């Protein structure tokens, strides 16, 4: 196996050395100047101050659609400053001002409209910075920049922007306070920053930039123009207090006899957020008793796999500045997985999640939905000699479930008091040509209950190192890598359970490289990945080799897709940006990829993957992906049993979308997996986006999936008579599953600061199981079907009763058929009545129905879903920002 991987890498490096000979263009940095304000600048979009009477910054070049050509319309920009803020003024000339596309949008929704963007790198590290955007309606968006061009919209700076439309086009003014930016303090107060400007002219699909670079070149922040002329300014410390008050009314279904299900629950809560600039380049964020009731609900899913479902973080405290905690991604701008799921050391959804200890009681139980976060703090910025710092600590409350057994009340611990900590340090040198970083995580639980000790670890720790280096002067080739380890500690019962669970499965009878240790009180493991990426030119190349040891487990504070895997891939490709036939630009990629476990078994192979993206002359776009997968072993399908053989399959994925300039945007596509061993998946989806006016946006994304699986795992039953599979019957079935869902969104923007946003998701998933059977022998795809060969099966009162007929003990299992129907959604009225201060009015509803398991009828199931009794939560939340 290792010889094969080495041979592939050597061959591809040879190809890469030939590709690297293509020439790359030299880049010359521009210089611009800011002037000190000659009077007080009123941010109103009028540009009538004397400050804006001087020479303008001009000379924008197209990125789209005619790359490298002068912009079709003129853009003039001016920069000014005073002791407190930076000011940006821009005039966007337009030969057809009546056709300017001006759409209202909620903050940070970058809609299909004209825009002016200002980029700034105040720390002048050529790697990070900020991006500010405003469109003709006055709607704004902002981002932080990192890794020389990647952006993160979670940051919400407190700044101003105003616009006006006139007979020459439109204008914009911005005021960005210095206390919103991080920059170095100079002994003489003089500053040198990096800046850039960009304009979107939507009706022409034109993007024009001041400091321009070809699409075949990498880097964004490193190519900014040099800003000079700002003298006598110093960083401003920030202290902002934002208390909140929330009132909540929860109306749910009343359950007769259940003292906890009375049908209504009224509550009032309060908390506080603090943002403090400790130094000019170090910020402390604190939150006490945070409430996230205004956050959109998670979509409904049916997960029949061994892995857990990944949900995106939506809570403001955790998403703001989250990029500083990202690990293993620096250097290269092209990240490719190819059947590799990067384990993460920090997944913020672990903090405040639902309690994890179950309750075994015959009485009524009032179980908390979430774990209360008592307080959390983040320290971010720069320390020492250019080290970027991220430090997060959170405390969650000890949670109890209330139990009522025939009128007698008691409490049961379902989550211990827990401390979560994350430390991230990263240093970039030589203008981002090299970088090195470290991440350290810990979870400490104060476990006092036996049930908790058997369910949860008392400690979990992670440590990782990452870095990158460019291999040549022109920054064409970059090598990146990371290595890390984890240690989980707990009672012997907990560690034993962990060894037997996904993704470890130490009990696998045909895996000689792992062994269950029932007396162990810790579980240790390591993981690593190294990549080589070509950053510039038309030819593309990416190579990666990664591994996750069987004992690696980051799930107490991170997220993990796989374990016990060695993964490698090679990708070559080409990207073209010159018009050809009906195509405006395109790329084509070819991959080959393999996965092994640490025992040397081939557990995954994509012998050939082909991907292409195309943008047509009419601005429609298309995506196509095809993969050929030869036979390999599956080490997870039996849930801790022996390997199963999966034969050849192919899958095809495609998507087409129309011109986004139009009021109605259509997208459609599908996913198709076909095998010759009884498995197939066909998914079709449509996306409709409608903009009937400048203030209303509606989107619908219906999708239908029909999956047939001839080896859907049901359960494992211990039985010494089943010697062929080492004393365990691995029960499978044929599953016919139909899933229909639709994500519906409505944004009604009254003003840039007042909006109504709604998200609704109807969801129906029906699964019918048939052909109940057992895995016949290791390393095969053979089954013994119950009801044949001397075995018997019958279903009585919703329960399968099975006699294997080989001398083994009869057993029973519940009918696994399901019909899950859900209607959930959130409606949020949001009013930012002053910068940083917001009023929310929220309605959340969740309806669930499970009638008619295994039987799909669209009309009936849709009716059952709509008629189901729903839980409703109404919330009024008020925040006010005090800036000191």
ZAMARGU-4260 file (C-alpha; in steps of 0.2 Angstrom, whole numbers, plus 5000, padded with zeros to 4 digits):
<rodrens>
0) 5000/5000/5000 | 5014/5012/5005 | 5023/5008/4989 | 5008/5012/4979 | 5005/5029/4988
5) 5024/5034/4986 | 5024/5029/4967 | 5009/5040/4964 | 5016/5055/4973 | 5033/5053/4964
10) 5024/5052/4947 | 5013/5067/4951 | 5028/5077/4957 | 5036/5074/4941 | 5021/5080/4931
15) 5020/5095/4943 | 5038/5100/4940 | 5034/5101/4921 | 5018/5111/4924 | 5027/5123/4935
20) 5038/5129/4920 | 5023/5140/4914 | 5027/5158/4916 | 5018/5170/4929 | 5016/5188/4927
25) 5025/5200/4938 | 5014/5212/4949 | 5018/5230/4953 | 5010/5237/4969 | 5001/5253/4967
30) 5001/5268/4980 | 4987/5279/4985 | 4986/5293/4998 | 4974/5298/5011 | 4971/5317/5016
35) 4967/5324/5033 | 4949/5330/5033 | 4948/5349/5030 | 4931/5350/5039 | 4919/5339/5048
40) 4913/5326/5035 | 4894/5323/5036 | 4891/5305/5030 | 4876/5308/5019 | 4882/5302/5001
45) 4882/5320/4995 | 4901/5322/4992 | 4899/5341/4994 | 4913/5343/5007 | 4930/5352/5001
50) 4939/5336/5007 | 4933/5327/4991 | 4938/5341/4980 | 4956/5334/4977 | 4962/5321/4964
55) 4952/5305/4964 | 4959/5287/4963 | 4954/5280/4946 | 4960/5267/4934 | 4948/5252/4938
60) 4951/5236/4928 | 4938/5222/4924 | 4939/5205/4932 | 4922/5201/4924 | 4917/5199/4910
65) 4931/5205/4900 | 4946/5201/4911 | 4960/5214/4910 | 4950/5227/4900 | 4947/5244/4907
70) 4930/5246/4917 | 4916/5251/4905 | 4910/5265/4917 | 4921/5277/4927 | 4924/5275/4946
75) 4932/5289/4957 | 4937/5286/4975 | 4944/5297/4988 | 4951/5293/5006 | 4952/5305/5021
80) 4954/5303/5040 | 4953/5313/5056 | 4958/5308/5073 | 4944/5296/5076 | 4939/5288/5059
85) 4944/5284/5041 | 4932/5291/5027 | 4929/5283/5010 | 4920/5292/4996 | 4916/5285/4979
90) 4907/5291/4964 | 4901/5277/4952 | 4897/5285/4935 | 4884/5276/4925 | 4879/5280/4907
95) 4861/5273/4911 | 4857/5279/4929 | 4839/5273/4927 | 4845/5255/4926 | 4855/5255/4942
100) 4851/5239/4951 | 4847/5244/4969 | 4840/5231/4981 | 4837/5232/4999 | 4844/5219/5009
105) 4847/5213/5027 | 4864/5217/5034 | 4877/5205/5027 | 4866/5198/5014 | 4876/5201/4998
110) 4862/5202/4985 | 4862/5203/4966 | 4864/5222/4965 | 4877/5235/4961 | 4890/5237/4975
115) 4905/5247/4980 | 4917/5238/4991 | 4932/5245/5001 | 4946/5233/5007 | 4958/5237/5020
120) 4973/5229/5028 | 4977/5240/5043 | 4989/5229/5051 | 4998/5228/5035 | 5003/5210/5036
125) 4998/5206/5018 | 4987/5192/5024 | 4972/5199/5034 | 4960/5213/5035 | 4942/5219/5033
130) 4930/5222/5018 | 4916/5234/5018 | 4902/5235/5005 | 4887/5246/5002 | 4874/5246/4987
135) 4864/5260/4980 | 4850/5257/4992 | 4861/5259/5007 | 4861/5241/5012 | 4878/5236/5020
140) 4889/5221/5023 | 4906/5218/5031 | 4918/5204/5033 | 4935/5200/5040 | 4949/5194/5028
145) 4961/5180/5032 | 4973/5168/5023 | 4976/5181/5010 | 4959/5182/5003 | 4946/5171/5012
150) 4932/5180/5021 | 4921/5178/5036 | 4905/5188/5036 | 4901/5184/5055 | 4910/5200/5060
155) 4898/5215/5062 | 4908/5231/5064 | 4900/5247/5070 | 4902/5259/5055 | 4891/5271/5044
160) 4887/5272/5025 | 4875/5282/5015 | 4872/5283/4996 | 4863/5293/4983 | 4857/5290/4966
165) 4858/5305/4953 | 4859/5308/4935 | 4877/5304/4934 | 4876/5287/4943 | 4877/5285/4962
170) 4888/5290/4976 | 4893/5282/4993 | 4901/5288/5009 | 4908/5277/5023 | 4914/5282/5040
175) 4924/5268/5049 | 4930/5272/5066 | 4947/5267/5071 | 4941/5258/5086 | 4934/5245/5074
180) 4951/5241/5066 | 4966/5233/5073 | 4983/5241/5068 | 5000/5244/5075 | 5004/5259/5085
185) 5018/5269/5077 | 5030/5280/5088 | 5027/5295/5076 | 5009/5291/5073 | 5012/5288/5054
190) 5003/5273/5046 | 5005/5262/5031 | 4991/5251/5026 | 4985/5240/5012 | 4969/5245/5003
195) 4959/5241/4988 | 4942/5245/4979 | 4930/5235/4969 | 4914/5239/4960 | 4900/5228/4955
200) 4889/5234/4940 | 4876/5220/4940 | 4866/5223/4924 | 4882/5220/4914 | 4888/5207/4926
205) 4904/5217/4928 | 4916/5217/4942 | 4930/5230/4941 | 4945/5232/4954 | 4958/5245/4957
210) 4972/5234/4962 | 4969/5221/4949 | 4977/5203/4946 | 4973/5190/4933 | 4962/5175/4938
215) 4976/5163/4936 | 4985/5172/4950 | 4983/5169/4968 | 4982/5181/4983 | 4970/5195/4987
220) 4976/5205/5002 | 4995/5203/4997 | 4990/5213/4981 | 4982/5228/4990 | 4988/5245/4985
225) 4999/5254/4998 | 4990/5268/5008 | 5001/5282/5014 | 4998/5299/5020 | 4989/5295/5037
230) 4999/5305/5050 | 4997/5307/5069 | 4984/5294/5072 | 4984/5281/5085 | 4973/5265/5089
235) 4957/5269/5099 | 4952/5257/5113 | 4935/5251/5113 | 4923/5247/5128 | 4905/5242/5123
240) 4892/5235/5134 | 4877/5227/5127 | 4864/5221/5139 | 4849/5211/5133 | 4831/5208/5140
245) 4820/5194/5133 | 4803/5189/5136 | 4797/5171/5130 | 4781/5162/5129 | 4781/5144/5125
250) 4765/5136/5119 | 4765/5117/5117 | 4753/5102/5117 | 4745/5099/5134 | 4747/5081/5139
255) 4734/5074/5151 | 4741/5068/5168 | 4758/5075/5164 | 4762/5089/5176 | 4776/5096/5165
260) 4766/5097/5149 | 4753/5110/5154 | 4753/5118/5137 | 4761/5135/5141 | 4777/5142/5149
265) 4781/5160/5152 | 4798/5166/5156 | 4809/5182/5157 | 4828/5182/5155 | 4842/5194/5154
270) 4861/5194/5150 | 4876/5205/5145 | 4889/5206/5131 | 4905/5215/5134 | 4918/5220/5121
275) 4934/5228/5127 | 4949/5233/5118 | 4963/5228/5131 | 4976/5235/5119 | 4976/5242/5102
280) 4978/5224/5094 | 4969/5214/5108 | 4950/5212/5111 | 4941/5204/5124 | 4923/5198/5121
285) 4913/5192/5136 | 4895/5185/5137 | 4885/5181/5152 | 4869/5170/5151 | 4868/5172/5132
290) 4851/5169/5124 | 4851/5164/5105 | 4832/5163/5103 | 4832/5174/5087 | 4843/5161/5078
295) 4835/5152/5064 | 4830/5133/5068 | 4840/5119/5061 | 4833/5109/5046 | 4825/5092/5049
300) 4835/5077/5044 | 4833/5058/5045 | 4851/5051/5048 | 4852/5032/5046 | 4871/5032/5046
305) 4883/5028/5060 | 4890/5046/5059 | 4882/5061/5068 | 4874/5075/5058 | 4884/5091/5056
310) 4875/5107/5059 | 4882/5125/5055 | 4885/5137/5069 | 4872/5151/5069 | 4874/5159/5087
315) 4882/5176/5085 | 4894/5175/5099 | 4903/5159/5092 | 4902/5164/5074 | 4910/5181/5076
320) 4929/5180/5073 | 4928/5161/5072 | 4941/5161/5058 | 4955/5164/5070 | 4951/5146/5078
325) 4952/5137/5061 | 4966/5125/5060 | 4976/5117/5046 | 4970/5128/5032 | 4983/5141/5030
330) 4994/5144/5015 | 4985/5136/5001 | 4969/5144/4994 | 4963/5127/4986 | 4956/5114/4998
335) 4951/5097/4991 | 4944/5083/5001 | 4942/5068/4989 | 4933/5056/5002 | 4942/5064/5016
340) 4933/5073/5030 | 4945/5085/5040 | 4942/5081/5059 | 4941/5098/5068 | 4948/5101/5086
345) 4935/5115/5089 | 4916/5113/5084 | 4907/5127/5094 | 4890/5118/5093 | 4897/5107/5107
350) 4895/5121/5119 | 4877/5123/5126 | 4871/5107/5117 | 4857/5096/5123 | 4861/5086/5139
355) 4869/5069/5135 | 4864/5058/5149 | 4848/5049/5147 | 4834/5045/5160 | 4827/5028/5164
360) 4811/5031/5173 | 4793/5025/5172 | 4787/5043/5177 | 4785/5059/5168 | 4801/5068/5164
365) 4804/5086/5161 | 4821/5086/5151 | 4830/5102/5147 | 4832/5106/5129 | 4849/5114/5130
370) 4863/5116/5142 | 4864/5133/5150 | 4879/5143/5146 | 4884/5153/5162 | 4897/5163/5153
375) 4909/5163/5139 | 4924/5174/5135 | 4935/5176/5119 | 4952/5185/5118 | 4958/5188/5101
380) 4971/5199/5092 | 4990/5199/5091 | 5003/5196/5105 | 5022/5196/5106 | 5032/5196/5090
385) 5017/5195/5077 | 5008/5180/5085 | 4989/5180/5081 | 4980/5174/5097 | 4963/5166/5100
390) 4958/5161/5117 | 4940/5155/5121 | 4933/5149/5138 | 4915/5144/5142 | 4907/5137/5157
395) 4890/5127/5156 | 4878/5124/5170 | 4875/5107/5179 | 4858/5102/5172 | 4845/5091/5180
400) 4829/5083/5173 | 4814/5084/5184 | 4805/5067/5187 | 4787/5065/5193 | 4783/5047/5198
405) 4765/5046/5204 | 4766/5063/5212 | 4783/5061/5220 | 4796/5073/5213 | 4815/5070/5211
410) 4829/5077/5201 | 4842/5067/5190 | 4858/5074/5183 | 4859/5074/5164 | 4874/5085/5161
415) 4888/5090/5173 | 4896/5107/5176 | 4908/5108/5162 | 4923/5120/5157 | 4927/5121/5138
420) 4944/5129/5133 | 4952/5133/5116 | 4969/5141/5113 | 4974/5146/5095 | 4991/5154/5091
425) 4997/5157/5073 | 5012/5167/5067 | 5015/5172/5048 | 5032/5177/5042 | 5040/5184/5026
430) 5024/5192/5020 | 5014/5176/5022 | 5026/5165/5013 | 5028/5154/5029 | 5017/5151/5044
435) 5016/5140/5059 | 5002/5138/5072 | 4996/5128/5087 | 4979/5124/5094 | 4975/5116/5111
440) 4958/5111/5117 | 4952/5104/5134 | 4935/5099/5141 | 4934/5096/5160 | 4918/5089/5168
445) 4914/5089/5186 | 4905/5072/5186 | 4896/5067/5202 | 4884/5054/5196 | 4887/5036/5191
450) 4876/5037/5175 | 4886/5052/5170 | 4902/5043/5173 | 4897/5029/5162 | 4891/5041/5148
455) 4903/5055/5148 | 4922/5057/5148 | 4928/5067/5163 | 4942/5075/5152 | 4946/5077/5134
460) 4961/5086/5127 | 4968/5090/5110 | 4984/5097/5103 | 4989/5101/5085 | 5002/5110/5075
465) 5000/5117/5058 | 5010/5127/5045 | 5014/5131/5027 | 5028/5137/5016 | 5029/5143/4999
470) 5042/5133/4989 | 5047/5146/4976 | 5050/5165/4975 | 5034/5168/4964 | 5023/5159/4976
475) 5017/5146/4964 | 5019/5131/4975 | 5014/5129/4993 | 5016/5115/5005 | 5004/5114/5020
480) 5002/5102/5034 | 4996/5098/5051 | 4998/5085/5064 | 4988/5083/5080 | 4983/5071/5094
485) 4969/5068/5106 | 4967/5061/5124 | 4950/5056/5132 | 4950/5051/5150 | 4935/5043/5160
490) 4929/5028/5169 | 4933/5011/5163 | 4914/5010/5158 | 4915/5026/5148 | 4931/5022/5139
495) 4925/5004/5135 | 4910/5011/5127 | 4920/5023/5117 | 4931/5009/5110 | 4916/5000/5104
500) 4907/5015/5096 | 4909/5024/5080 | 4921/5028/5073 | 4933/5017/5083 | 4925/4999/5083
505) 4939/4991/5092 | 4929/4975/5093 | 4930/4971/5075 | 4934/4953/5074 | 4945/4953/5058
510) 4955/4969/5063 | 4971/4963/5070 | 4978/4981/5073 | 4965/4986/5086 | 4960/4978/5103
515) 4948/4981/5116 | 4955/4985/5133 | 4940/4985/5146 | 4951/4991/5160 | 4957/5007/5151
520) 4954/5024/5158 | 4960/5034/5143 | 4959/5033/5124 | 4973/5041/5114 | 4976/5044/5095
525) 4984/5055/5082 | 4979/5062/5065 | 4989/5072/5051 | 4987/5078/5033 | 5000/5086/5021
530) 4996/5094/5004 | 5005/5101/4990 | 4995/5114/4979 | 4999/5124/4964 | 4993/5142/4967
535) 4995/5151/4950 | 4993/5148/4932 | 4980/5139/4920 | 4986/5122/4925 | 4980/5116/4942
540) 4988/5103/4953 | 4984/5096/4971 | 4991/5082/4980 | 4987/5076/4998 | 4991/5062/5010
545) 4982/5061/5027 | 4979/5049/5041 | 4967/5047/5057 | 4973/5034/5069 | 4960/5022/5076
550) 4961/5030/5094 | 4959/5048/5088 | 4943/5056/5095 | 4940/5075/5095 | 4922/5074/5097
555) 4920/5081/5115 | 4924/5098/5108 | 4927/5095/5090 | 4919/5086/5075 | 4925/5070/5067
560) 4919/5061/5051 | 4930/5046/5051 | 4943/5036/5060 | 4956/5022/5056 | 4959/5029/5039
565) 4974/5033/5028 | 4969/5044/5013 | 4978/5050/4998 | 4973/5059/4982 | 4981/5067/4966
570) 4972/5080/4956 | 4977/5088/4940 | 4967/5101/4930 | 4965/5116/4919 | 4956/5132/4920
575) 4952/5143/4905 | 4946/5161/4905 | 4946/5165/4887 | 4930/5164/4877 | 4927/5148/4867
580) 4912/5144/4858 | 4897/5147/4870 | 4908/5146/4885 | 4915/5162/4894 | 4926/5152/4906
585) 4928/5134/4912 | 4939/5122/4922 | 4941/5103/4921 | 4948/5092/4935 | 4954/5074/4936
590) 4956/5065/4952 | 4962/5048/4958 | 4960/5043/4977 | 4961/5029/4989 | 4958/5025/5007
595) 4966/5011/5018 | 4963/5007/5036 | 4978/5004/5047 | 4977/4986/5044 | 4980/4988/5026
600) 4963/4985/5020 | 4957/4995/5005 | 4941/5004/5012 | 4938/5016/4998 | 4943/5020/4981
605) 4938/5033/4968 | 4948/5027/4953 | 4943/5042/4942 | 4934/5058/4947 | 4930/5071/4933
610) 4923/5088/4938 | 4920/5103/4927 | 4912/5120/4930 | 4907/5131/4915 | 4901/5149/4914
615) 4892/5153/4897 | 4891/5168/4887 | 4873/5171/4893 | 4879/5170/4911 | 4871/5153/4914
620) 4882/5141/4924 | 4884/5122/4924 | 4893/5110/4936 | 4896/5091/4932 | 4904/5078/4942
625) 4906/5059/4939 | 4915/5046/4949 | 4920/5028/4946 | 4922/5018/4962 | 4929/5000/4960
630) 4925/4987/4974 | 4932/4989/4991 | 4929/4984/5009 | 4917/4993/5021 | 4923/4993/5039
635) 4908/5003/5047 | 4892/4995/5039 | 4891/4981/5052 | 4893/4993/5066 | 4908/4984/5074
640) 4907/4968/5065 | 4918/4961/5051 | 4922/4969/5034 | 4909/4969/5021 | 4913/4969/5002
645) 4905/4983/4991 | 4907/4980/4973 | 4909/4993/4959 | 4897/5008/4958 | 4896/5025/4949
650) 4889/5041/4954 | 4884/5057/4944 | 4881/5074/4951 | 4875/5090/4941 | 4868/5107/4942
655) 4863/5121/4931 | 4858/5139/4936 | 4852/5154/4926 | 4858/5172/4925 | 4858/5179/4942
660) 4854/5197/4935 | 4836/5192/4931 | 4822/5195/4944 | 4818/5176/4942 | 4833/5164/4945
665) 4831/5146/4941 | 4843/5132/4946 | 4840/5113/4944 | 4851/5097/4946 | 4852/5080/4953
670) 4862/5066/4960 | 4862/5048/4954 | 4871/5033/4962 | 4869/5016/4953 | 4877/4999/4958
675) 4875/4981/4952 | 4872/4975/4970 | 4855/4982/4974 | 4859/5000/4979 | 4853/5016/4970
680) 4850/5034/4975 | 4841/5047/4963 | 4839/5065/4969 | 4832/5079/4960 | 4832/5097/4966
685) 4826/5114/4960 | 4830/5131/4966 | 4819/5146/4963 | 4824/5164/4968 | 4812/5178/4964
690) 4815/5196/4967 | 4798/5205/4963 | 4804/5221/4970 | 4819/5230/4977 | 4814/5225/4994
695) 4807/5208/4993 | 4816/5191/4990 | 4808/5174/4990 | 4817/5158/4987 | 4811/5140/4986
700) 4822/5124/4986 | 4811/5109/4984 | 4820/5092/4983 | 4815/5074/4981 | 4826/5059/4984
705) 4822/5040/4981 | 4835/5028/4989 | 4835/5009/4988 | 4848/5001/4999 | 4849/4982/5000
710) 4861/4983/5015 | 4853/4995/5027 | 4859/4990/5045 | 4846/4987/5058 | 4854/4980/5073
715) 4867/4968/5080 | 4861/4953/5091 | 4874/4942/5100 | 4872/4924/5097 | 4886/4911/5099
720) 4877/4900/5087 | 4882/4912/5073 | 4900/4906/5072 | 4902/4913/5054 | 4902/4931/5060
725) 4911/4928/5077 | 4895/4926/5088 | 4885/4941/5082 | 4871/4942/5070 | 4872/4958/5060
730) 4854/4961/5055 | 4851/4971/5038 | 4836/4974/5027 | 4831/4981/5010 | 4826/4999/5013
735) 4815/5009/5001 | 4816/5027/5007 | 4807/5042/4999 | 4811/5060/5006 | 4803/5076/5000
740) 4807/5093/5007 | 4807/5111/5003 | 4817/5126/5011 | 4807/5142/5009 | 4814/5159/5013
745) 4806/5176/5013 | 4816/5192/5016 | 4806/5208/5016 | 4817/5223/5019 | 4808/5239/5024
750) 4824/5249/5027 | 4843/5243/5028 | 4840/5242/5047 | 4822/5235/5048 | 4818/5218/5040
755) 4806/5203/5041 | 4814/5186/5038 | 4805/5170/5037 | 4812/5152/5035 | 4800/5137/5033
760) 4804/5119/5030 | 4791/5106/5026 | 4799/5089/5027 | 4793/5071/5024 | 4803/5055/5024
765) 4796/5038/5023 | 4806/5022/5025 | 4799/5004/5021 | 4810/4989/5027 | 4808/4972/5018
770) 4819/4957/5016 | 4825/4956/5034 | 4842/4946/5034 | 4858/4943/5042 | 4876/4945/5036
775) 4882/4928/5031 | 4901/4928/5031 | 4915/4941/5033 | 4922/4950/5017 | 4907/4946/5007
780) 4891/4954/5001 | 4881/4938/5006 | 4866/4937/5017 | 4854/4924/5024 | 4837/4930/5021
785) 4825/4926/5035 | 4810/4915/5030 | 4821/4904/5019 | 4834/4890/5023 | 4825/4884/5038
790) 4823/4901/5046 | 4806/4909/5050 | 4800/4927/5052 | 4783/4934/5056 | 4777/4951/5062
795) 4765/4952/5077 | 4759/4969/5084 | 4772/4979/5075 | 4786/4967/5080 | 4797/4955/5070
800) 4799/4938/5078 | 4813/4929/5070 | 4820/4911/5072 | 4836/4909/5063 | 4834/4891/5061
805) 4852/4886/5064 | 4851/4882/5082 | 4852/4900/5088 | 4840/4908/5100 | 4825/4916/5093
810) 4824/4935/5095 | 4813/4950/5091 | 4815/4967/5085 | 4803/4982/5082 | 4797/4986/5065
815) 4809/4999/5059 | 4797/5007/5046 | 4795/5025/5048 | 4785/5040/5042 | 4792/5056/5049
820) 4784/5072/5044 | 4790/5089/5051 | 4785/5107/5048 | 4797/5119/5056 | 4801/5137/5054
825) 4806/5154/5061 | 4800/5172/5058 | 4811/5186/5064 | 4807/5204/5063 | 4823/5213/5066
830) 4825/5232/5069 | 4843/5239/5072 | 4836/5256/5079 | 4854/5262/5082 | 4871/5254/5077
835) 4874/5239/5088 | 4857/5240/5096 | 4843/5229/5090 | 4825/5224/5094 | 4819/5206/5089
840) 4802/5199/5088 | 4802/5180/5084 | 4790/5167/5081 | 4796/5149/5080 | 4785/5134/5076
845) 4788/5115/5075 | 4775/5102/5070 | 4779/5083/5070 | 4768/5068/5064 | 4773/5050/5063
850) 4757/5041/5057 | 4757/5028/5044 | 4775/5021/5045 | 4782/5014/5029 | 4768/5020/5018
855) 4771/5035/5007 | 4756/5046/5001 | 4760/5063/4996 | 4743/5071/4998 | 4739/5062/5015
860) 4756/5065/5022 | 4756/5083/5018 | 4739/5085/5026 | 4745/5075/5042 | 4760/5087/5043
865) 4749/5103/5041 | 4736/5097/5054 | 4749/5091/5067 | 4748/5100/5083 | 4763/5112/5084
870) 4774/5119/5097 | 4775/5138/5096 | 4787/5150/5104 | 4785/5169/5104 | 4800/5180/5109
875) 4803/5198/5111 | 4822/5202/5113 | 4829/5220/5117 | 4847/5224/5116 | 4856/5241/5119
880) 4874/5245/5115 | 4883/5257/5127 | 4900/5263/5120 | 4911/5270/5132
</rodrens>
